Amino acid sequence: MSLNRSEKEAVVEEVTALAAKAQTLVMAEYRGIKVADMIKLRNEARAKGVSLSVLKNTLARRAVNDSAFAVVADQMTGPLIYGFSVDAVAAAKVVADFAKTNDKLVIRGGAFAGKALDVAGVKQLANIPSKDVLLAQLCGLLMSPMSRTAVVLGQVAAKKGEAAAA
């Protein structure tokens, strides 16, 4: 069933708002995926803050026309699912992880920071650890010198205590 003009305008406005907030766009071809698998993909995406949409390509092109994602407008052909995420790696991670277990989902490309990404670029983006993991690693790096210094100072104090007791 086709959309009337006002419904199309509403879809374009909604996707434009998504694109304005998002850092990453990932596009994947979904031809042949079962409904149950698509529901599973959408649930995973929703849990990770990714907005997945199946859109008419002309409406998607119109929505991203004045955004950083305009660089991939020429790739918007065929049956595509569009994943927008505010987190830089979330959309790529969700789509790439699902594509590993379901060969019917074919990553077509994406965009990040105003640059078009090919399939390899999307997969590289998906391999970057999440923000929480990166913050935990940073905290570990910052605490490591302090904890090592505390251990050394403790050992020096213990040796001085042993020398004083002898």
C-alpha positions as CSV (number, residue, x, y, z in Angstrom):
1,M,0.0,0.0,0.0
2,S,1.4,3.3,-1.0
3,L,1.7,6.3,1.3
4,N,-0.2,9.6,0.6
5,R,1.7,12.8,0.5
6,S,1.3,13.8,4.1
7,E,2.4,10.3,5.3
8,K,5.5,10.6,3.1
9,E,6.3,14.1,4.5
10,A,5.9,12.6,8.1
11,V,8.3,9.8,7.3
12,V,10.9,12.2,5.8
13,E,10.6,14.5,8.8
14,E,11.1,11.5,11.2
15,V,14.1,10.2,9.3
16,T,15.6,13.7,9.0
17,A,15.3,14.1,12.8
18,L,17.0,10.6,13.2
19,A,19.8,11.6,10.9
20,A,20.4,14.9,12.6
21,K,21.0,13.2,16.0
22,A,22.9,10.1,14.6
23,Q,26.6,9.7,14.2
24,T,26.4,6.5,12.1
25,L,24.3,5.2,9.3
26,V,24.5,1.5,8.2
27,M,22.7,0.1,5.2
28,A,22.0,-3.6,4.7
29,E,20.1,-5.6,2.1
30,Y,17.5,-7.7,3.9
31,R,16.1,-9.8,1.0
32,G,15.0,-13.3,2.1
33,I,15.2,-12.8,5.9
34,K,12.4,-14.5,7.8
35,V,10.0,-12.3,9.8
36,A,11.1,-14.0,13.1
37,D,14.8,-13.1,12.3
38,M,13.8,-9.5,11.4
39,I,12.0,-9.2,14.8
40,K,15.0,-10.5,16.6
41,L,17.3,-8.0,14.8
42,R,14.9,-5.1,15.6
43,N,14.8,-6.2,19.3
44,E,18.6,-6.3,19.5
45,A,18.9,-2.9,17.8
46,R,16.3,-1.4,20.1
47,A,18.2,-2.7,23.2
48,K,21.4,-1.0,22.0
49,G,19.8,2.3,21.0
50,V,19.8,1.7,17.2
51,S,16.9,2.8,15.1
52,L,16.3,0.3,12.3
53,S,13.9,1.3,9.5
54,V,12.8,-0.2,6.2
55,L,12.2,2.9,4.0
56,K,11.5,3.7,0.5
57,N,14.8,4.7,-1.0
58,T,13.5,7.9,-2.5
59,L,12.2,9.0,0.9
60,A,15.5,8.0,2.6
61,R,17.5,10.0,0.0
62,R,15.3,13.0,0.6
63,A,15.6,12.7,4.4
64,V,19.5,12.6,4.4
65,N,19.9,15.1,1.6
66,D,21.1,18.0,3.9
67,S,22.9,15.8,6.5
68,A,26.3,14.2,6.8
69,F,24.8,11.0,5.4
70,A,24.2,12.6,1.9
71,V,27.5,11.0,0.8
72,V,25.8,7.6,0.6
73,A,22.6,8.8,-1.2
74,D,23.7,7.2,-4.5
75,Q,24.0,3.8,-2.7
76,M,20.4,3.8,-1.6
77,T,19.0,1.3,-4.1
78,G,17.3,-2.1,-3.6
79,P,15.6,-3.5,-0.5
80,L,17.5,-1.8,2.3
81,I,17.2,-1.6,6.0
82,Y,18.7,1.6,7.5
83,G,20.3,1.7,10.9
84,F,20.9,5.0,12.6
85,S,22.7,5.3,15.9
86,V,23.9,8.1,18.2
87,D,26.6,5.9,19.5
88,A,29.4,5.8,16.8
89,V,29.7,2.0,16.7
90,A,26.3,0.7,17.8
91,A,24.6,0.5,14.4
92,A,27.6,-1.1,12.7
93,K,28.0,-3.6,15.6
94,V,24.3,-4.7,15.6
95,V,24.2,-5.2,11.9
96,A,27.6,-6.9,11.6
97,D,26.9,-9.2,14.5
98,F,23.5,-10.2,13.0
99,A,25.1,-10.7,9.5
100,K,27.6,-13.2,11.0
101,T,24.7,-15.5,12.1
102,N,22.3,-14.8,9.2
103,D,23.8,-14.9,5.7
104,K,20.7,-13.3,4.1
105,L,21.5,-9.9,5.7
106,V,24.1,-8.3,3.4
107,I,25.9,-5.2,4.5
108,R,25.9,-2.7,1.7
109,G,27.7,0.3,3.3
110,G,27.2,3.2,5.6
111,A,28.4,6.6,6.7
112,F,30.3,7.9,9.6
113,A,31.5,11.5,10.3
114,G,30.5,12.6,6.8
115,K,32.5,9.9,5.1
116,A,31.1,7.0,3.1
117,L,32.0,3.5,4.4
118,D,32.2,0.4,2.3
119,V,31.5,-3.1,3.7
120,A,35.0,-3.4,5.1
121,G,34.7,0.0,6.7
122,V,31.4,-0.9,8.4
123,K,33.0,-4.2,9.7
124,Q,36.0,-2.2,11.0
125,L,33.7,0.2,12.8
126,A,31.8,-2.8,14.3
127,N,35.1,-4.2,15.7
128,I,35.8,-1.1,17.8
129,P,34.9,-1.7,21.4
130,S,31.9,0.1,22.8
131,K,32.2,3.4,24.7
132,D,31.8,1.6,28.1
133,V,34.6,-0.8,27.3
134,L,36.9,2.0,26.2
135,L,36.2,4.0,29.3
136,A,37.0,0.9,31.5
137,Q,40.2,0.4,29.6
138,L,41.2,4.0,30.1
139,C,40.4,3.8,33.8
140,G,42.6,0.7,34.1
141,L,45.5,2.5,32.3
142,L,45.2,5.5,34.6
143,M,45.1,3.4,37.7
144,S,47.9,1.1,36.8
145,P,50.8,3.5,37.6
146,M,49.2,4.5,40.8
147,S,48.7,0.9,42.0
148,R,52.2,0.0,41.0
149,T,53.6,2.9,43.0
150,A,51.6,1.9,46.0
151,V,52.9,-1.6,45.8
152,V,56.5,-0.4,45.5
153,L,56.1,2.0,48.5
154,G,54.5,-0.8,50.5
155,Q,57.5,-3.0,49.8
156,V,60.0,-0.3,50.7
157,A,58.1,0.4,54.0
158,A,58.1,-3.4,54.8
159,K,61.9,-3.6,54.2
160,K,62.5,-0.6,56.4
161,G,60.3,-2.1,59.1
162,E,62.3,-5.4,58.8
163,A,65.6,-3.6,59.0
164,A,64.5,-1.6,62.1
165,A,63.3,-4.7,63.9
166,A,66.6,-6.5,63.2
